[in-house]
């Protein structure tokens, strides 16, 4: 229904930003993980977002695209090579005494977390504004 399009868009954005915050938390928590099930150090994960369009054909045959939200296409490793720290006493040290750590910068992750948090808040504000407009319209209809 057209009436609820704004709420649906905000809801999909909230879901996407929540996933982004979860991935950032995982990245921070695993910043010193040197061994994973796959082998090697943890790889920083990032989400890939895409807009969702609601496409319809008008009476004159033109394609009309309206925003319908956001979706997560995939979660992918960032592909950065690990950083090596000399620590020959570490159990995961190589023959030269270097340990491969994930190349995760906690400062960058915290900035990304603040950005995701602000985006989440903005979508809550948009959701609540739409809800308030619906409520006001219902109040007008009662008069």
N, C-alpha and C positions, 0 to 999 in steps of 0.2 A: 504494500500500500504506500502511495506517495507520501502520505502524512508522516510516516515513521522513518523516511529515508535519512533524515539528519541523525536520528537516534541510532540507526544501524551503522552509519558511517563512523560516528563517534565510538560505538561499541567495538567495531573491528579495529579501530586505531588503539583503543585501550588494550585490547588483547595483544596486539603487536608490540606495543611499548612495554607491556608486562613481560612478554617473552624476552625482549631486548634487555630489560633489567635483570631477569633471571640469568641470561647468558653472561652479562657483565659480572654478576656475583660469582658465577662459576669460574670466570677468568681470574678474578681476584683471589678466590679460594685456592686455585691451582697454580698460582704464580711461581711456586717453588717445587712443583711436581716434576720429578725427573724420570719417572717410569710409569707408563700407562699399559693397559691391556694390549694395545696395538703395538707397543714397543716405542722406546724413545720418550722424550719429554712431552708434556701436555701441549697441545696446539690451541692457541687462542681461537675462540669461536665467535663468528659474527653472523647476524641475520641478514638475509637479502629480502627486502620488501618490494612489493609491486602494487600499483593501484588497481583497484577493481572497478571496471566500468560497466554500467548497465546500458547496453546498446539496443536501440529500437529503430525501426524504420518509420519515417514520417509518411504522411499521405502522399506527398509528392516524390517519394522514393529516396529521400536523403537519409543517410545514417546519422542518428543522433546519439551521442555518447554523454551519459550523465555519470558523475561520480557515484560510486556505490560502496566505497570503503578501501581498505588496504588488506593485503594478505601477505603471509610469509611464504616466499617461494622456496627457500631452503635455508638451512643453517650450515655454514661452511667454515672450515679452518682458514685463518688468514694467510697461511703459507709462509710466514716469516721464518727464516732459519733460527735455530736456537742460539742463545748466547752461551759462551763457554767460560767457566770459572775454574781456576786452578785449585783443586782440592784433592790431592792424592789419597787422603784417608776416607773419602766418600765411597760407599759401596758401588755407586754407578759411575765411578771415574773410569775413563778410558786408559789405554796403555801409557799415555803421556801424562796422566794425572788430571785431566780436564773433565769436568762434569757439564753435560748439556742441560741447561735450564730453559724453560719457555721464555721467549722474548716478550714479556708482558710488563708494561710500565704501569704501576699502580696509579700514578698521577693521571695518565691518559684515561685509564679505566674509570677513575672517579669523576673526571670531567664528562665522560660519556654517560655515566650514571646520573649525574646532575641534569644533563641534557634530556635523557630519557624520562627522568622524573618530571621535569618541566613540561615536556610534551604530554605526559600522562595527565598532569594537572590541567593543561589547556583543553584537553579532550573532555575531562570531567566538567569543566566550565561550560564548554559548548553543549554537552549533553544536558546539563542542568538548565541552561538558557532555553534550549528547545522544549524541555519539560515545562518550564515556567510559561512559555508562550502557549503551549497546549492547554495548560491550566487556565490561563487568562482567556483563551478563546472559549473554553467550556463555561467559564463564569459569565462571559458576554451572552452566550446562548441561553443561559438561564434567566436572563433579565427580560 
